[in-house]
Amino acid sequence: QVQLVESGGGLVQAGGSLRLSCAVSGRIFSIFDAAWFRQSPGKERELVAAISRAGDVTIDADSVKGRFTISRDNAKNTMYLQMNSLKPEDTAVYYCAASGRSRTLSDFLVDYWGQGTQVTVST
C-alpha cells in the first residue's frame, strides 16, 4: 500500500514563504509521476504543479507561475513544493498525489492521495 504524508503547512503572512514536503512509502517513488493539488472552501480541487518520474519535466498552474517550484528527490522518496511570494488567495488545503498511469502531466490521473496540509496566508 502506498502512503503519502504531507508536512510543512502553516500560517504565514502575505509575501512570505513555505516549503511543503511529501514523503512517500510503500513503493519506489521513482515509478510515479507526482503532483500537488489544493482545495479551498467552496472550490474544486485544482492542480497546482506536477513533476515527471525522473524530475525532468514539470508543469504548474498559471496562478502560481514564477512563485511556486515543484521538485523531487527520488533517493529520499520525497517531493517538495517551494512556495514564495504567498498571497491570501493561496490559502487552501494542499494535497500531494501520485500517478502510475498518466499519459501527460496536465491530465494527471491520481492513484494515491495524501491526507492534506493546511496553508493559510494572512494579509
C-alpha positions as CSV (number, residue, x, y, z in Angstrom):
1,Q,0.0,0.0,0.0
2,V,1.4,3.4,-1.0
3,Q,1.2,6.1,1.6
4,L,1.8,9.8,1.1
5,V,2.3,12.1,4.0
6,E,2.5,15.9,3.7
7,S,4.2,18.3,6.1
8,G,5.3,21.9,6.2
9,G,1.9,23.7,6.1
10,G,1.1,26.5,8.5
11,L,0.2,30.2,8.9
12,V,2.3,32.8,7.0
13,Q,1.9,36.4,6.2
14,A,1.4,37.6,2.6
15,G,4.7,37.8,0.8
16,G,6.2,35.0,2.9
17,S,7.4,31.6,2.0
18,L,6.7,28.0,2.9
19,R,8.1,24.7,1.8
20,L,5.8,21.6,1.7
21,S,7.2,18.1,1.7
22,C,5.5,14.9,0.7
23,A,7.1,11.6,2.0
24,V,6.2,8.5,0.0
25,S,6.4,5.0,1.4
26,G,5.2,1.5,0.3
27,R,6.6,1.6,-3.3
28,I,9.6,3.0,-5.1
29,F,8.7,6.7,-5.6
30,S,10.5,6.9,-9.0
31,I,7.8,4.8,-10.7
32,F,5.3,7.6,-10.2
33,D,4.6,10.9,-11.6
34,A,3.7,13.2,-8.7
35,A,1.8,16.4,-8.2
36,W,0.5,19.0,-5.7
37,F,-3.2,19.9,-5.7
38,R,-5.0,22.4,-3.5
39,Q,-8.6,23.0,-2.4
40,S,-10.1,26.0,-0.7
41,P,-13.6,26.1,0.8
42,G,-16.3,26.2,-1.8
43,K,-13.9,25.5,-4.7
44,E,-13.0,22.4,-6.6
45,R,-9.6,20.7,-6.0
46,E,-7.1,22.1,-8.6
47,L,-3.8,21.0,-9.9
48,V,-1.0,23.3,-8.7
49,A,2.1,21.7,-10.1
50,A,3.2,18.3,-11.4
51,I,6.5,16.6,-12.0
52,S,7.6,13.6,-14.1
53,R,9.1,10.4,-12.7
54,A,12.7,11.5,-13.3
55,G,12.0,15.1,-12.3
56,D,13.0,16.4,-15.7
57,V,9.6,17.7,-16.7
58,T,7.4,20.0,-14.6
59,I,4.2,22.0,-15.2
60,D,2.5,24.5,-13.0
61,A,-0.8,26.4,-12.9
62,D,-0.8,30.0,-14.2
63,S,-1.8,31.3,-10.8
64,V,1.5,30.1,-9.3
65,K,3.9,30.6,-12.1
66,G,7.1,32.3,-11.0
67,R,6.2,31.8,-7.3
68,F,6.0,28.1,-6.7
69,T,8.6,25.4,-7.6
70,I,7.9,21.7,-7.5
71,S,10.9,19.3,-7.1
72,R,11.6,15.7,-6.0
73,D,14.4,13.6,-4.5
74,N,13.8,10.0,-5.6
75,A,16.6,8.8,-3.4
76,K,14.7,10.2,-0.4
77,N,11.2,9.2,-1.7
78,T,10.2,12.8,-1.2
79,M,8.6,15.6,-3.2
80,Y,8.6,19.3,-2.4
81,L,6.7,22.4,-3.2
82,Q,8.6,25.7,-2.5
83,M,6.1,28.5,-2.2
84,N,7.3,32.1,-2.4
85,S,5.5,35.4,-2.5
86,L,2.5,33.9,-1.0
87,K,-0.9,35.6,-1.4
88,P,-4.1,35.3,0.6
89,E,-5.7,33.5,-2.3
90,D,-3.1,30.7,-1.9
91,T,-4.9,29.7,1.3
92,A,-6.1,26.1,0.9
93,V,-5.5,22.5,1.9
94,Y,-2.6,21.2,-0.2
95,Y,-2.5,17.6,-1.2
96,C,0.2,15.6,-2.7
97,A,-0.7,12.9,-5.2
98,A,1.0,10.1,-7.2
99,S,0.1,8.6,-10.5
100,G,1.3,5.5,-12.3
101,R,-0.9,5.8,-15.3
102,S,-1.0,9.4,-16.5
103,R,-0.1,9.9,-20.2
104,T,0.6,13.6,-19.7
105,L,1.2,15.7,-16.6
106,S,-1.6,18.1,-17.5
107,D,-4.1,15.3,-17.5
108,F,-3.0,13.9,-14.1
109,L,-4.8,10.7,-13.1
110,V,-4.4,10.3,-9.4
111,D,-3.8,6.8,-8.0
112,Y,-2.8,7.9,-4.5
113,W,-3.6,10.9,-2.3
114,G,-2.0,12.3,0.8
115,Q,-4.2,13.5,3.7
116,G,-3.5,17.2,3.1
117,T,-1.8,20.0,4.9
118,Q,-3.4,23.4,5.6
119,V,-1.7,26.6,4.3
120,T,-3.1,29.9,5.5
121,V,-1.8,33.2,4.2
122,S,-2.8,36.3,6.2
123,T,-3.0,39.8,5.0
